[in-house]
Amino acid sequence: MIKTDLIWMNGKFVNWDEAKVHILTHGLHYGTGVFEGIRCYETKNGPAVFRLKDHIKRLFDSAKVFMMEIPFSIKEIVEAVKETVRVNKLKECYIRPIAFYGYKEMGLNPLNNPVDVAIICYPWGTYLGEEGLKKGVRCKISSWRRIDSCMLPPLAKLTANYANSVLAKLEALKCGYDEAILLNLNGRVAEGPGENIFIVKDRKLITPPFCAGALPGITRDSIITIAKDRGVLTTEMEILREQLFLADEVFFTGTAAEITPIREIDGRVIGNGSRGPITEMLQTEFFKTVRGENKEYLDWLDFV
């Protein structure tokens, strides 16, 4: 990780190495936190944060599930994100806003604890590798099932939820794959550990619905919009494991993964074994969009 100079914590900037919390912070012990992953891209008009307001709205929605009162408004956090990018003089970066129950009392009831909020920005390249963007990645269907809403809320971006993702990721890596794919309790495709998933079959774009356990991804929503605007028939429906194997194309979407093709799943080559034409088109349109080159989507950019 490349350090930057300043981190925003509870309304003030502190030096990177001084951004610390108490060892008895509630969120550390019980996973009582919510967070977002956001990217800022360089454009000809300067750095621009992609769909910033939508990300911060989702942060507040996740907090509501945890009965967490964030002590700042959405507008204040949006401005704080831009200011954090600005003071660190970053042209492109990954942005991590996080809110969590802090230090006061231990025990399962967090409501008497303060809510701490931080915003971290730092340079970060492609999550699954530059080669993965072009040639695709190899995936394993995980033995771990995606969390179900009767256990933990998949629609909220809670820190606790990502223990599920870490287990799936570790299993995939230990088995020699790049990434995992999680099924839900009914055996239907849910998503990756940190990405939404799409398949292309007969030039139709399909992605699992939220009821399958998919997070309402911001990049997912962007790709659905772009695909429809480009005349690609797009639908949400349950996906069987074997439909992954038989798809013409499969790809991940996410803030970290951006648009990453999948070339192999459980030893089965997908399509032509590389990035497919619809994936490539959507990938191209997405990168043009985040860099301000698609005028129809300029309202998705918050210029720093």
N, C-alpha and C positions, 0 to 999 in steps of 0.2 A: 504494500500500500504506500502511495506517495503522500506524505504529509503536506497539508496546507498550513497557513499561518493561524487562522482564527476559526473557532467554532462558536455558534450562537447557542447560548444556554440560558433559558428563562429570562430572555429579554436583554442579555448582555453578551458581548463578545469576550471570549477568553482564549488564551493561547492554547494551541493544539494539545500540548503535553500537560496542561493544567485542567483539562476538561475531565473531571473525575466525579464519581458518586460514592456514597458510603457503602461499605460492604454489606450492610443490612437493608439495602434498597429492596423494596418489596418486589419490584419487577425482576430482579436478579434471581430471587428465590422461587417465585411462583409464576413467572412468565406473564405478568400483568402489564403488558405494554402493547402499543399499536405503532405502526410505522408505515412509511411509504418509500418507494424507490423511484426516483425521478431523474431524468437526464436533461442536461443543458447542452445545446449544440451551437457550434459556430455558424453564423450566417453572414451574408454580405452586409447586413445591417447591424452586426454585432451579436453577442451571445444571446440565445433565446431558450427559455425553459419550455419544454414540450408539455402541453396540457396541464400546466401548473395548478390552475384553479380546480380542475377535476380531481387531481391527486389529493389536494388538501381537503376537498369536500369528502373524499373517501376516507381520509384520515379521521375526520370528525365523525363520520358514520360508524367507523370501526370503534371509536371511543364510546359512542352511544351504547353499543352492544355491551361494553364493559362497565356501563354506568359511570364512565369517566368524564369529568368536567374539565376540559382543557381550558386553562386560565388565560387564553388569548382568543381573539376572534379569527375567523377564516381569513379575513382581509389582513390582519396583523401578521399571520403566519406566511401568507403569500408574499407580503412585502419583506418579511424577514428572510425568506429564501432568496429573493433577488438581491438583497443587501449582502447576504453571506457570500454569494457568487461574486458580487462586485468587489467587496473588500479583499477577497483573496485573489483578485485579478485573474480570474479563470475565463478562458474562452470556451472550453468544453469541460464538462465534469459530470460525475454522478452525484446525486443529492440524496441524503438520508435524513428526513425529518422523523423524529421519534418522540412519543409521549409515553410516560410510564409512571406507575405509582412508586413514589420515592420512599424516603426513610422517615419513619416515625414509630410505627407499630408493626410487630410481626403477627402472623396468623393469617388465616384465609380471608378474612374480611379486610379489603384494602381501603375502605371508604374514608377512614380517618387519616389516611396518608396523603401528603401533598402530591400533586401531579406535576412532574418535571417534564420540560419540553426542550429538545435540542435539535439543531440543524447542522449537519456535517456535509461539506462539499469536498470532493477530491477527484483528481484525474483518474479515469478508469476506462480501459479499452473494452473490446468485445468480450462478453462473458464466456462464451463457448469457443472463442478463438476466431481469428480472421479466416483461417482455412475452413472452419465450420460454416461461416457465412456463405462461402462459395461452393464448397463440395458437400456440405452436410455433415451431421454428427451421427454416431452410433448409439443406440439406446437399448436399454433393457427394461422390460416390463417388471416392475418391482413386486416383490412378495408382500411388501407393506401396502395396505389399502389406504386410500385417501380418507382423511377424517370425514365423518358424517355429521350432519347438522343436529342429530340427536346427541352428539358427544361434545363437539366444538363447532362454532359457527364458521363454515368455509367462506361465507360471503364477507367476513371481516378479516382484515389483515392484522391478525394478532401475533405477537411474538411467540406465544405458546404453540400456535399452529405449526410453526416451522420446525419443531422437533420431529414431526411426521416427515417433513421434507428432508431434513438432515439424514434421517435413517435411510430413506430411499436413495438419496444421493450417494451416501457411503457405500451402500450395497452395489450400486451400479459401478462406481469407481473400482471397488475391490474385485469386481467380476470383469474388469477390463473395458468397460463402456464409458462413454463420455457423459451420459445423462440417463435419468430414469423416466419412466412413464407410469403414473399411478392409476389404478382402477379403483372404482368405488366399491362399496359393500355388495352391490348387485352385480359386480363383474363388468360394469360398463366403464369406458374410458372417461377419466376425470380431467387430468392435466399433468404437466410435469411438476417437479418439486418446486419450481419457481417460475413456471411459464404456463400459458394456455397452449392448447394444441388444436391444429386444424388438419383436415385431410382434404385432398382433391380427388374426386372420382368422376370420370366422364365430364370433366371441365366444370363440375359443381363443387362449391366450397362448403364444407360442413365442419361445425365445431360443437362440442358438447354444451348443453344448456346449463344454467346455474344449478338446477336441481340435481345434476349429475355430480356436483361437488366442485365445479369450476369457480375460481375467483373471478369477479367482474373486472377483468383486466382493462386498463386504459388503452394499451396497445392493441389488445383484442378488439375493442370497440372501434379503434381507428382503422384497423384492417377490414373489418366488416363494412364500414362506411366507404373506404376507398374501393373495395372490391365491387360493391353495389354500384358505385359511381362509374366504374369501368365496365359495367355490363356483365359481371360474373355473378351467376345465380348462387345465392348464399343462403344457408339455412342453419338453424340450430336443431340438433336432434341427437339422441343417444347413439353412441358409436360402440360397436362390439370390438373386442380384441382382434378378431380375425379381419375386421374391416381395415385395421391399420396395415396388416400384412398385404392386403389386396388393393390398397389405395394406389393411385397413380403418383401422388405426391403427399408428403406429410411435412408439416413444419411447426415450429414453436413460435410464439409471440410473447414478448414481455419487455419491460423497460431495460432489464439487464441483457436479455438474449436478443432483443430487437426482433428481427425476422431471421430465424435460423432453420435451414432445411434439415430434415432427418433422412439419412440415406440408408440406414439399416436398423431393424428392430428385431431383437432376439435371433440374430443370425440370418434374418431374411432380408434380402435386398429390396428396397422400396423403389418402385418405378424403374427408372434407368440407372439407379444407383448414384445419382447426383442431384443437384438442384433442378427442379422441374420448371417448365415455362411459366406457369401461373405464379409459383413461388417467386421466381426471379422478377416477374413484372411487379408483383406487390411489394417486394423488397425494394426495387428501384423507386417506385412511387412513394414508399414510406420514407426513404432517405432524402428524396427531393422535398418531401413535406416538412420533415424536421429541420431542414436547412433553409426553409423559407422559399423554395423554388416552385411550389405549387400554390398559386395565389388563392385558390378556392378554399384552402385550409389555413390561411394566415391567422385566423382567429384562434387556432390551437396554440399559437406561440405567444409567450410573454417575454418581451424583450427586456434584457437586464439594463 
